[in-house]
Amino acid sequence: MSLSEIISEKMKQAMKAKDQVAVETYRSIKSQLHNTEIETGKDLTEQDEINVLTKEVKKRKESLEFFHKQGRDDLIAKEEKELKIIMSFLPEPLSQEELNKIIDTVIQDTEAESRRDMGKVMAAIMPQVKGRIDGKTVQDMVKEKLS
């Protein structure tokens, strides 16, 4: 079953349960996937779908941060629920330990020695961890290790 079909099924269940936030979230995800498919002009691969979902997670996290700063408790709960729904479609997140191993391996493989080598390290790491951990977290850890 494709991601689109799974989302459609979940959306039907949310409609039956009269869960408006979930219905809107599923529609939003489905719409973003469809728009990306149209933009690229081809069927989306699993990695393409993960990229779309990752962007949606990032949007929700940025919104949450903004709502916290503005004290908008009414919108925080909705955003958190949307975030949880979207993240349920992403692969299992990496642990700190797993990420450390990947970063150490890539640093050795690329023979990186300083922050000037950060670009090639990040370029090698991100395809391995995409959708499983936030890019900012990876960037911070790589900076720390290359200092």
N, C-alpha and C positions, 0 to 999 in steps of 0.2 A: 504494500500500500504506500503510495507516495505521500509526501508531507502535505500536499494540497488536499488530498483525500482525507487524511487524518484530521486536518484542521476543519474540514467540512463536517465530519462526523462529530467532532467536539463542539462545533458551533450549533449543530442540531440539538445536541444534549443540553447546551447552555440555553437555547431558546425554550426547550421544554421545561427547564428549571426556572425560566424567567430571570436569568442572571444577565442583566443588561451590560454590565462591565465586561464580562467574559465574551458576550456576543460581539460587542464593539471591538474588543481586542483581537478576536479571531478574524473578524472582517478586515481589520487594519493589516494584520499579518498577511492574509490572503491577497489583499490589494497590493501590498508592497512586493510580494513574490511575483504577482502577475505583471506589475509595472516593470520590474527588473527583467522579466522574461521578454517583454515587449522591447525594452531598451536594448538588450543584447541581441535580440532577434534569434534566439535559440532556446532550447529547453534548458532549464537550470540543472546543474549538477548538484550533488549533495553539498559540496563545498560552497557553491554559489548560494544555496539556501542558508547555510550556516552564516555566510557573510551578511546576508539580508537580516537574519535574526540578530546577529551581533550588533548591527547598526541600530536596530530597534531597541535592544537592551541599553545601548549607550544613550539613546534619546531619553529613555525612561529614567535612567540614572541621573542625567543632567537635569531633567524636570524635577525629580525628587530633591536634588540638591537646591534648586531654585525655590521650590515650595517650602523647604525647611527654612531657608533664609527669610522668606516672606511670612512665615508663620501660617501658612495655608494648610491647616490640619485636615480640612475637608477634602482637599485634593491629594494629599499624601497617601491616604488609604487606597484611593482609586489607582494611583500610579504604582503603588507597591503590589497591588493585586495584578495589574497588567504585567509588571515586571516578572512576577512569579509565573504567570501563564506562559510568557514568551520563553523564559529560561527553562521551562519544562521540556521544550523541544530541542534544546542544545545538548551537546555531549556532556558527560560528567566533568565537572571542573577539576583542574589539576590541583594537587596538594603542593604546598611550599617545597616539600622534599623532592617531588617529581620535577617541579620547575627548576629547582637548584641543579639537579642532575643534568637536565637538558641544557641549561645555560653553561654549566661547566664544560660539558662535552663540546658544545658549539664554540666556546672560547678557545679550547684546545685545538679543535679542527681548523678554525680560521686563523689560528696563531695570533689572536688579538692581544695587544699589550697595553693599550691606553684607550682613553675615551675617543680618540680620533678613529679608532677601529669600530666604534659603536654601530655605525651604519651597516657594515657587513655582518656583524653579529646579529643585529635585529632582523636583517633580511633573511638570515638562515633560521632564526628561531620562530618567527611569526607563522610561517606555514605549518609548523609542527604543533603550535598551541592555539591556533585561530579558533575562536568560539569556545575555548575551554578556560581562558583566563583573560582578564582585561589587559590590553596593550600597555597601558600606563604602568601597571604593576610590573610587567616584564621589563619595561624601559627603566624603571627605578632600580630594579634588582641588577640589571646589566650595568648601569652606571656605577652602582655600589661596588660591583666586582671588578670593574675596570679602573677604579680609582686607585 
